[in-house]
Amino acid sequence: MGLSSDQKKALEELLFEMFEAKLKAFEVKTNLDNSIAAVSVIPKKHRRIFSTVHSWNTSFGQRFYEIIARTIAENSGKDAHTQWESPIEISEDRVAKIDSIVVEIGKYLKTKGKQGKAPNVDAEIKEILEIPNKNIVEDRNDNIVDVYFDKKYLFDIKTVGPNKDNWISFKKKTLKWSARMNKRVYGTIAIPYNPKSPNPYSAIGVGYMQVGKDVLVGRDFWDLIGGNGCYEDLANAFKKMGANYYEKTLEKAGIKH
């Protein structure tokens, strides 16, 4: 099925604007790695190429994917916002429950299932919402949502490999979104691409969550935003637009093939 013609057009226009801005802002680095080892081992041309690649990679961060997700969603007739503020009021009793859930999952992981509880986001949110929404406090920590989609999906986008402490924090944050909104919402860690591809996604500490449920990676994330086939269409749009702009950047850096 894939993206509609309107979605593809909007995506191409967005990428054109983003890549044009990148090319315009790109500056040839004069402070290349000139250490004695680098100068002796790596030719200047290749150090310039590395610098150019690094410059592009830094552009492909969280904000880059936020804007793309919002554009695709909006052009499918769905409501979508970036950097959306969820309610700051939250029940202290529910926060205490979330903390205890994470402790139990930690025990489960540490003892390989002999103690504690395995992560089960559906059951966890049900337990949280069964607690009366009382003892309310204001807490602005973790209330900002990278992408708020279709009035029920809340995405926190990550483009690097989180560590164990990060995953504990993510688990609490995503559960708190349901507690804050006082209803079942789908708080999710979204990873726009699988850095382990073609192998399944894995990361130290990801066991605190459930890949495919409250962690969506690559295709699962994009196909939820834009429908089945969105992931392939997005990749094709990058190839169509990106290769040309990378070549232009190399030219601007004075690099000839």
N, C-alpha and C positions, 0 to 999 in steps of 0.2 A: 504494500500500500504506500508507505513512505509519506513524505511531506507533500502538501498540496502545492499547486503552482504559485499561489499567493505566498505561502510560507517560504518556498524556495526563493522567490523574488525578494522578499523581505530579508532573508538570510544573506543573499548575495549583496544586497545594498548595504547591509550592516558590515559585512566583512570588507567590502570595498572601502567604506569610511574608516574602519579600524586599521586596515593595512596601509591606506594612504597616509593616515596620521602617523603610523609607525615609521613609514619611509621618510616622511617630512622631518620627523623629530630625530631620526637616526644620525648620529655623528660618528665620524671615523675616529677611533681611539688612537691617541698618540702615546698613551702610557701602556704599551703592551708589556707583557712579562719579559723584562730584559735581564733577568737573573743570568748568571754565568752558565748555569745548566741549561736553561731554556734557549738562550741565544746559541749555545754550542750544539744543541740537539735538534731543536725544532726550527725549521726555516721561517723567516718573517711572514711569508705568504700564509703559511698554515696557522701561525699565531693570530694573524688577522682574521682568518676564517673562523677560528675558535672564538674570537671576540665577537664576531658577527652572530654566530650561532647562539652564544650566551645571551646576547642582546635580545634576540627573538624569543628565546626560552623564558626570559624574565617577563615578557609580554603575555605569555600564556598562563596567567595566574588566575586566582579565584575570581577577580572582578571581570576578567575576560569571559569566563564561562557563565557568570551571572547574567551578563547582558545578552548573551546568545540565548540562554534558556528563556529569559523573559520575552525576547523578540519572537521566538518560535511559538511560545505559549499564547502570546497576544494575537498572533496571526492565525491561531486555530480557534479563536473565539473564547478562549479561557481567560479568566482573571489571573493576572500575575504581577507581582511586585518584587523589587529587590531592596535589600536593607530595610525590610518591613519590621515594625516594632510590635511585638506581641505584648499583652498586658504586663505591667510591672508588678501587679498585686498577685501574691501567691500565698497559699496556706502553709504555715510552718509545719503543721501536722503532716501534710502531704510531702513536704521536703524531707522530713524525718523518715517517712516511708520509702522515699526514693533512695536515701542513703542506706537504709537497711537492705533494700533490694540489691544494690551494688555490692554490699558486703557479702551477701549470700552468693552472688555470682562469683566473687573473688574466691570464696571458699571452694566452690564447685570446681573452678579452674585449677586451683592450687592442689586439690586432692584428687583430681581427675575423676570427678563425679561421685566420690565417696561421701562428701558432705556438701552442704549448701544446696543451691538451686541453679539449674541451667537457665540461661536467658530465654525469656518467653515474653516478648514485648506486648502481645495481645493480653495475656493474663496480668502482666505487670500494670498496664494502664487501667485495666478493670479494677484492680485492687486499689490503685491510687484514687480513682474517681469515686469509689465506694466510701472513702473517708470524707466526712462532712467538710465542706469548703469554709472552714472557720479559722480563727487565729491568723488573720490575714496580715501580711507585712508587705512593704514595698521593697522590691529587689530588682534593680536594673541589670544585674549580672546575667548574661546569657539570654536576654530577651530579644536581641536583634537576630532576625532571620535573613539569611542570604537571599533565598528565593521563597516567596509565599505563593503557592500555586493552587488554583481551583478551590480556594477557600478551605482546604483541608490538608494539603501537603506543605510541610515546612522543611526546607532543605538547608543544611549547612554544608557548603561546598569546600572540599579539601583537594589540593593538587599535589601534596607531598605525602610521604609515608608517615602517618602518625605513630607515636610510641605508646607504650602501655598506659602511662599516665594520661596521655591525650584521650585514649579510648574510654577511660573511666570518666573523664570530664565530659566527653561527648554523650556517653550513656545518660548521665545525669541531666545534661542540657536538653536532650531530646525528650526525655520523660517529663521534664518540667514544663515543656510547652503544652502538653495536655493538661497538666495541673493548673497552669496559668489561665488557659482558655476555658477551663472547667467543662471540657468535652473531649471526646475521642478525636484526636487529630493524628496525622502521620508524620511525626518528627523523624527526620531521616538524615543520615550523613551521605552526601552525594559525592562520588569520586568520578569525575568526567571521563576518565580512561583507566584501563587496567595496566599499571606499570609492570605487572608480572606476565602480561600476555606473551605467548599463548597459554601459559599456565593459569590456573584459577587464582583469583585474588587472595592474598594472605598478608598479614601484618601482625607483629607481636602485640598482643593485647586486643585484637579484633574480636576475640571470643567473648568479650563482654556484650557484644551485640550480635545480630543475626544478618549475615550477608544474604541479600535477597529480600529482607524485610525492612529493618531500620538502617541498613547499609546498602545503598544501590550503587553498583559499579558499571561504568561504561554504558553498554547497550541498555541495561535495565533502567538506568536513569533517563537517558535521552528518549527511549521509546515510551516512557511514561509521560514525558513532557510533550512530545510531538507525535506520538502514535507509532505503531509498528513500522520499522524501516527508517525511522528518524536518524538512527545512529549511522547507517550507511550513507544517507543523504548528506549528513553533516560532514562525514569524512570526505565525500566526493567534492563538497563545496570548498573544503580546505585545500584539497589537491588542485582544484581548478583555479582558485584565486592565489593560493599561497606560493606555489612554485615560481610564478611570475614575479611576485614581490620579493622573494628571497634573492632571485637573480638580480633584480634592480638594486637591492641592498649591497650585494657583492660588488656591483659596478660602482656604487657610491663609495665603497670602501677601497676602490682601486684594485680590485682583485679580478684577474682574467683567468678564464679556464683554458 
